[in-house]
Amino acid sequence: MKIYCLSLGCAKNKVDSECLAGELLRAGHELVPEVEQAEVGIVNTCGFIKPAVKESIDAILDLEQLKLDGKLKKIGVVGCLVNRYDKDLITELPNVDFWARSEDWPSVVRSLGGRPYDGRCRSPLPLENRFSRYLKISEGCDNCCTYCAIPSIRGGLRSLPMDVIVKEAQQLAEEGARELCVVGQDLTAYGMDACGRGQLAELLDALESSLPQNVWLRLLYLHPQRVTAKLLERVANARQVLPYLDIPVQHGDAEILEAMHRGMDGGELLSIFRTARSINPDFALRTTCMVGFPGEKKKNFDNLMKFISEARFDRMGAFSFYPEEGTQAAKMAGQVSPAAKSRRLEKLMALQEQISLERQQLFVGKTLAVLIDNVYKTDHYAEGRSFREAPEVDGLVEVRGIRSDLKAGDIIKVRMTEALPHDMVGEEVLK
């Protein structure tokens, strides 16, 4: 059957969608890039926060309408939303033909009349960037932050065996990947469920020794509590691991961090980023922050603003607190009004935009290696990313003065000529 699969949510969900795609292909089905070409529509849902839930529900309703109009024979819903609300969804959406929790891809294959594959395989979805791929090393989380529903949705930490990860990384490289973004709910916890200690450094050693030297490794989602000076040194001096770390801090005020159960205060967090920049001033640092957590007063928010001013992240994502069902924070006193959240979020992002621009300007005149994502030959420019830009969440490098044979997937040298708040402009350094 011709199947359209819509993947919503985070990069970890994208890996799940690729695993589902691999199962479907092995069962003899065909994946199509547009829903108009499909006989079956599947949405891999996200249920992390309310906006993600709404996006998933809207996508399901769109597929449902296509089925009612006779344009799809079957529709299926899989992933986090099913983990979280399966009974309610099944009752309220009777036109959905099959359901599956996260990672239960064999049941999807059986629902479509096929035989599940006995093993683990992945295939990129149609139209995906095949040069930057995600490598998921674990599932679930044991951190139990008071605002987060992930443990109840995905369960506790489950690290994949190291040999399985290495084999999958080699497969992705053989398929043409030039960048592997290593993801998990918390990379620093990798291996703790199996042996009681983190094994991220050993995993990086195994990956670097088994992959071609021209494949980049990028680390996403590290809990700051286990980001040590030794790990920072390991990343900064790595052969293939990029000097880029995504370390979500969530806040910078000690009182709010304690209420979140983050295990660190603002001063301890600052020491991580100062250490990184003392090792390498160009170290690219990304974080995530939340405004409007219960009990957040003006003084707490002011402390967050001061923290961001001092940490000087290259990139930051921020969002307002949502009282997620089943979390401790949803029941806490001192819920902040939507208007206050909106004002604080706008103020925080304005500050970070200025910091981002100042960090960008430090690279004008420097020459960086850039992985090309898209080439626009008629307009004589290309788009790509250096070590400072993760796919999908950060900016781009616009490369001008390109050679005629440049193609997506090439890694070239680019001299940066202009800095914008999120993007850079540069020229290819031709030999």
C-alpha positions as CSV (number, residue, x, y, z in Angstrom):
1,M,0.0,0.0,0.0
2,K,1.0,3.6,-0.5
3,I,1.6,5.2,2.9
4,Y,2.0,8.8,4.0
5,C,3.6,9.3,7.4
6,L,3.5,12.6,9.1
7,S,6.1,13.0,11.9
8,L,5.4,15.6,14.6
9,G,7.4,16.7,17.6
10,C,11.0,16.4,18.5
11,A,14.0,14.8,16.8
12,K,13.6,11.7,18.9
13,N,10.1,11.2,17.4
14,K,11.6,11.6,13.9
15,V,13.9,8.6,14.7
16,D,10.8,6.7,15.7
17,S,9.1,7.6,12.4
18,E,12.1,6.4,10.5
19,C,12.0,3.1,12.4
20,L,8.3,2.8,11.5
21,A,9.2,3.6,7.9
22,G,11.8,0.9,7.8
23,E,9.3,-1.7,9.1
24,L,6.7,-0.6,6.5
25,L,9.2,-0.8,3.6
26,R,10.4,-4.3,4.7
27,A,6.8,-5.4,4.8
28,G,6.4,-4.4,1.2
29,H,4.7,-1.0,1.5
30,E,5.6,2.2,-0.3
31,L,6.2,5.5,1.4
32,V,5.0,8.6,-0.5
33,P,5.9,12.2,0.2
34,E,2.4,13.7,-0.1
35,V,-0.8,12.7,1.5
36,E,-2.6,13.1,-1.9
37,Q,-0.6,10.2,-3.2
38,A,-1.4,7.9,-0.4
39,E,-3.9,5.1,0.4
40,V,-3.0,5.1,4.1
41,G,-2.2,8.1,6.3
42,I,-0.3,7.8,9.6
43,V,0.6,10.5,12.1
44,N,3.3,10.0,14.6
45,T,2.1,12.3,17.4
46,C,3.6,14.4,20.1
47,G,2.0,14.8,23.5
48,F,4.6,16.8,25.4
49,I,2.8,20.1,26.0
50,K,-0.6,21.5,25.1
51,P,0.4,23.2,21.8
52,A,1.9,19.9,20.7
53,V,-1.2,18.0,21.7
54,K,-3.4,20.5,19.7
55,E,-1.1,20.1,16.7
56,S,-1.4,16.3,16.8
57,I,-5.2,16.4,17.2
58,D,-5.5,18.8,14.3
59,A,-3.4,16.5,12.2
60,I,-5.6,13.5,13.1
61,L,-8.8,15.4,12.3
62,D,-7.3,16.3,8.9
63,L,-6.6,12.7,8.1
64,E,-10.0,11.7,9.4
65,Q,-11.7,14.2,7.0
66,L,-9.6,12.8,4.0
67,K,-10.9,9.3,4.9
68,L,-14.5,10.5,5.1
69,D,-14.1,12.2,1.7
70,G,-12.9,8.9,0.3
71,K,-9.3,10.0,-0.4
72,L,-7.7,7.6,2.1
73,K,-8.6,4.0,2.8
74,K,-7.2,3.9,6.3
75,I,-5.7,6.2,8.9
76,G,-3.6,5.4,11.9
77,V,-2.4,7.2,15.0
78,V,0.8,6.3,16.8
79,G,3.3,7.7,19.3
80,C,3.3,9.8,22.4
81,L,-0.3,11.0,22.3
82,V,-1.5,7.4,22.3
83,N,0.8,6.6,25.2
84,R,-0.8,9.5,27.2
85,Y,-4.4,9.5,26.2
86,D,-5.1,6.2,24.4
87,K,-8.5,5.4,26.0
88,D,-9.9,8.9,25.5
89,L,-8.7,9.1,21.9
90,I,-10.1,5.7,20.9
91,T,-13.5,6.7,22.3
92,E,-13.5,10.2,20.7
93,L,-12.0,9.3,17.3
94,P,-13.9,6.2,16.0
95,N,-12.8,6.7,12.4
96,V,-9.2,5.9,13.2
97,D,-8.4,2.4,11.9
98,F,-5.4,1.5,14.1
99,W,-3.5,2.8,17.1
100,A,0.0,2.1,18.4
101,R,2.1,3.3,21.3
102,S,5.6,4.6,20.8
103,E,8.0,1.9,19.5
104,D,5.2,-0.6,18.9
105,W,5.7,-0.5,15.1
106,P,5.1,-4.2,14.6
107,S,1.5,-3.7,15.5
108,V,1.2,-1.1,12.7
109,V,2.6,-3.6,10.2
110,R,0.1,-6.2,11.4
111,S,-2.8,-3.8,11.1
112,L,-1.9,-3.3,7.5
113,G,-1.7,-7.0,6.7
114,G,2.0,-7.4,6.8
115,R,4.6,-9.4,8.7
116,P,6.8,-7.5,11.2
117,Y,10.5,-7.5,10.7
118,D,12.5,-9.3,13.4
119,G,15.0,-6.7,14.1
120,R,15.7,-2.9,14.0
121,C,15.8,-1.0,10.8
122,R,15.4,2.6,9.7
123,S,14.6,4.4,6.5
124,P,14.4,8.2,6.0
125,L,11.0,9.6,5.2
126,P,10.5,11.0,1.7
127,L,11.9,14.5,1.1
128,E,14.0,14.4,4.3
129,N,17.6,15.8,4.5
130,R,19.6,12.6,4.2
131,F,22.9,14.3,5.0
132,S,21.9,15.2,8.6
133,R,20.4,12.3,10.5
134,Y,19.4,11.7,14.1
135,L,20.9,8.9,16.2
136,K,18.8,8.1,19.3
137,I,20.8,6.4,22.0
138,S,18.2,6.1,24.7
139,E,14.5,6.3,25.5
140,G,12.6,7.6,28.5
141,C,13.9,9.6,31.5
142,D,14.5,9.2,35.2
143,N,15.1,12.9,36.1
144,C,11.4,13.6,37.1
145,C,11.4,17.4,36.7
146,T,8.2,18.7,38.3
147,Y,6.9,20.3,35.1
148,C,7.6,17.4,32.7
149,A,5.3,14.6,31.6
150,I,8.0,12.7,29.7
151,P,8.5,10.0,32.3
152,S,4.7,9.3,32.4
153,I,4.6,9.3,28.6
154,R,7.7,7.5,27.7
155,G,8.7,5.7,30.9
156,G,12.0,5.4,32.6
157,L,15.5,5.5,31.1
158,R,16.2,2.7,28.7
159,S,19.7,2.9,27.0
160,L,20.2,1.2,23.7
161,P,23.1,-1.3,23.7
162,M,26.3,0.4,22.5
163,D,26.9,-2.1,19.6
164,V,23.3,-1.5,18.3
165,I,24.0,2.3,18.3
166,V,27.3,1.9,16.5
167,K,25.8,-0.4,13.9
168,E,23.0,2.1,13.3
169,A,25.5,5.0,13.0
170,Q,27.5,3.0,10.5
171,Q,24.3,2.3,8.5
172,L,23.4,6.0,8.4
173,A,26.9,7.0,7.3
174,E,26.7,4.4,4.5
175,E,23.4,5.9,3.4
176,G,25.2,9.3,3.0
177,A,24.9,11.0,6.3
178,R,27.6,13.6,6.9
179,E,26.3,14.7,10.3
180,L,24.8,12.5,13.1
181,C,22.9,14.4,15.8
182,V,23.0,12.3,18.9
183,V,19.7,12.5,20.8
184,G,18.0,11.2,23.9
185,Q,16.0,12.8,26.6
186,D,19.3,13.2,28.5
187,L,22.5,12.1,26.9
188,T,24.5,12.3,30.1
189,A,22.4,9.6,31.6
190,Y,23.3,7.1,28.9
191,G,24.2,3.8,30.4
192,M,23.1,4.6,34.0
193,D,20.2,2.1,33.8
194,A,22.6,-0.7,32.8
195,C,25.7,-0.1,34.9
196,G,24.9,2.7,37.4
197,R,27.1,5.3,35.7
198,G,27.1,7.4,32.6
199,Q,28.8,5.9,29.5
200,L,28.5,8.8,27.1
201,A,32.3,9.2,26.8
202,E,32.8,5.5,26.0
203,L,30.0,5.7,23.4
204,L,31.7,8.7,21.7
205,D,34.9,6.8,21.7
206,A,33.2,3.8,20.0
207,L,31.5,6.0,17.4
208,E,34.6,8.0,16.5
209,S,36.6,4.8,16.1
210,S,34.0,3.2,13.8
211,L,32.8,6.0,11.6
212,P,34.5,7.7,8.6
213,Q,36.5,10.7,9.8
214,N,34.4,13.1,7.7
215,V,31.2,12.4,9.6
216,W,30.3,15.0,12.2
217,L,28.8,14.1,15.6
218,R,26.6,16.7,17.3
219,L,25.3,16.3,20.9
220,L,21.8,17.4,21.7
221,Y,19.9,17.5,25.1
222,L,22.3,17.1,28.0
223,H,21.1,17.6,31.6
224,P,23.5,20.2,33.1
225,Q,23.8,18.3,36.4
226,R,26.2,15.7,34.7
227,V,28.0,18.0,32.4
228,T,31.5,18.0,33.9
229,A,34.7,19.7,33.0
230,K,36.0,16.3,31.8
231,L,33.1,16.0,29.4
232,L,33.6,19.5,28.1
233,E,37.3,18.8,27.5
234,R,36.4,15.6,25.7
235,V,34.1,17.4,23.4
236,A,36.4,20.3,22.8
237,N,39.3,18.1,21.8
238,A,37.3,15.5,19.8
239,R,38.2,14.5,16.3
240,Q,34.6,14.4,15.1
241,V,32.4,15.6,17.9
242,L,31.5,19.2,17.2
243,P,32.2,21.9,19.9
244,Y,28.4,22.4,20.3
245,L,26.3,21.4,23.3
246,D,22.5,21.8,23.8
247,I,22.2,22.0,27.6
248,P,18.6,23.0,28.7
249,V,18.8,25.0,31.9
250,Q,15.1,25.9,32.1
251,H,15.8,28.8,34.5
252,G,18.5,30.8,36.3
253,D,16.9,31.5,39.6
254,A,17.8,29.2,42.5
255,E,14.3,29.3,44.0
256,I,12.6,28.3,40.7
257,L,15.3,25.8,39.8
258,E,14.7,24.0,43.2
259,A,10.9,24.0,42.6
260,M,11.6,22.4,39.2
261,H,13.8,19.7,40.8
262,R,16.7,20.6,38.5
263,G,19.4,19.8,41.1
264,M,21.5,23.0,40.5
265,D,21.4,26.7,41.2
266,G,22.2,29.5,38.8
267,G,25.8,29.8,40.0
268,E,26.5,26.2,39.4
269,L,25.0,26.4,35.9
270,L,27.1,29.5,35.0
271,S,30.3,27.6,36.0
272,I,29.5,25.0,33.2
273,F,29.3,27.6,30.5
274,R,32.3,29.6,31.7
275,T,34.4,26.4,31.8
276,A,33.3,25.6,28.2
277,R,34.3,29.0,27.0
278,S,37.6,28.9,28.9
279,I,38.4,25.7,27.1
280,N,37.4,27.1,23.7
281,P,36.0,30.7,23.4
282,D,34.2,29.6,20.2
283,F,32.3,26.8,22.0
284,A,28.7,26.9,20.6
285,L,26.2,26.7,23.5
286,R,22.5,26.3,23.1
287,T,19.8,26.1,25.9
288,T,16.1,26.1,26.6
289,C,14.4,28.3,29.2
290,M,10.9,28.5,30.6
291,V,9.0,31.6,31.9
292,G,6.0,31.7,34.1
293,F,6.7,28.6,36.3
294,P,4.5,28.6,39.3
295,G,5.8,31.0,42.0
296,E,7.9,33.0,39.5
297,K,7.8,36.6,40.7
298,K,9.5,39.6,39.2
299,K,12.6,39.0,41.3
300,N,12.9,35.5,40.0
301,F,12.4,36.6,36.4
302,D,15.0,39.3,36.9
303,N,17.5,36.7,38.1
304,L,16.8,34.7,34.9
305,M,17.5,37.8,32.8
306,K,20.7,38.4,34.7
307,F,21.7,34.7,34.2
308,I,21.1,34.8,30.5
309,S,23.1,38.1,30.2
310,E,26.1,36.4,31.9
311,A,25.9,33.0,30.3
312,R,25.8,34.4,26.8
313,F,24.4,31.5,24.9
314,D,24.8,31.3,21.1
315,R,21.2,30.1,20.8
316,M,18.2,29.8,23.1
317,G,14.7,28.4,22.7
318,A,12.1,29.6,25.3
319,F,8.5,28.9,26.0
320,S,5.9,29.6,28.6
321,F,5.1,27.1,31.4
322,Y,2.1,24.9,30.7
323,P,0.4,23.1,33.6
324,E,0.7,19.6,32.2
325,E,-1.8,17.0,33.4
326,G,-0.2,14.6,35.8
327,T,2.8,16.7,36.8
328,Q,3.6,18.2,40.2
329,A,3.9,21.7,38.8
330,A,0.3,21.7,37.5
331,K,-0.9,21.6,41.1
332,M,1.5,24.1,42.5
333,A,0.3,27.4,44.0
334,G,1.3,30.7,42.4
335,Q,0.3,30.0,38.8
336,V,1.4,33.0,36.7
337,S,-1.2,34.7,34.4
338,P,-1.0,34.2,30.6
339,A,-0.4,38.0,30.2
340,A,2.6,38.0,32.5
341,K,4.0,34.9,30.8
342,S,3.7,36.6,27.4
343,R,5.4,39.8,28.5
344,R,8.3,37.9,30.1
345,L,8.8,35.6,27.2
346,E,8.9,38.6,24.8
347,K,11.4,40.4,27.0
348,L,13.6,37.3,27.4
349,M,13.7,36.6,23.7
350,A,14.6,40.2,22.9
351,L,17.6,40.0,25.3
352,Q,18.7,36.7,23.7
353,E,18.4,38.0,20.2
354,Q,20.9,40.8,21.0
355,I,23.3,38.3,22.6
356,S,23.0,36.0,19.6
357,L,23.9,38.8,17.3
358,E,26.9,39.7,19.4
359,R,28.1,36.1,19.4
360,Q,27.5,35.9,15.6
361,Q,29.6,39.0,15.0
362,L,32.6,37.3,16.6
363,F,32.8,35.0,13.6
364,V,32.9,37.6,10.9
365,G,36.1,37.2,9.0
366,K,36.7,33.6,10.2
367,T,36.7,30.6,7.9
368,L,34.5,27.7,9.0
369,A,33.7,24.3,7.6
370,V,30.1,24.3,6.4
371,L,27.9,21.3,5.5
372,I,25.7,22.2,2.5
373,D,22.0,21.5,2.8
374,N,20.6,23.1,-0.3
375,V,22.1,24.5,-3.5
376,Y,20.4,27.2,-5.6
377,K,22.4,27.2,-8.8
378,T,20.3,29.7,-10.8
379,D,20.7,32.2,-8.0
380,H,24.3,31.3,-7.3
381,Y,24.1,30.6,-3.6
382,A,23.8,27.7,-1.2
383,E,22.6,27.2,2.4
384,G,24.4,25.2,5.0
385,R,25.5,25.0,8.6
386,S,28.7,25.1,10.5
387,F,29.5,23.5,13.8
388,R,27.4,26.4,15.4
389,E,24.1,25.5,13.8
390,A,22.1,22.4,14.5
391,P,19.5,21.3,11.9
392,E,16.0,22.6,12.2
393,V,16.4,24.6,15.4
394,D,19.2,27.0,14.6
395,G,20.0,29.4,11.8
396,L,21.7,28.9,8.5
397,V,24.9,30.0,6.7
398,E,24.1,31.6,3.3
399,V,27.1,30.8,1.0
400,R,27.7,33.1,-2.0
401,G,30.1,32.8,-4.8
402,I,29.7,29.1,-5.1
403,R,31.4,26.9,-7.6
404,S,29.3,25.3,-10.3
405,D,29.8,21.7,-9.2
406,L,28.8,22.3,-5.5
407,K,26.1,19.8,-4.3
408,A,24.1,19.1,-1.1
409,G,26.1,17.0,1.3
410,D,29.5,18.6,0.5
411,I,31.5,20.1,3.4
412,I,33.3,23.3,2.2
413,K,35.3,26.1,3.7
414,V,33.4,29.4,4.0
415,R,34.7,32.8,5.1
416,M,32.0,34.6,7.1
417,T,31.3,38.1,5.8
418,E,28.1,39.2,7.6
419,A,26.3,38.4,10.8
420,L,22.6,38.5,11.4
421,P,20.8,37.6,14.7
422,H,20.2,34.0,13.6
423,D,22.0,33.5,10.2
424,M,25.4,34.1,8.8
425,V,26.5,35.1,5.3
426,G,29.7,34.0,3.8
427,E,31.7,33.2,0.6
428,E,33.1,29.9,-0.4
429,V,36.9,29.8,-0.1
430,L,37.9,28.5,-3.5
431,K,41.3,26.8,-4.0
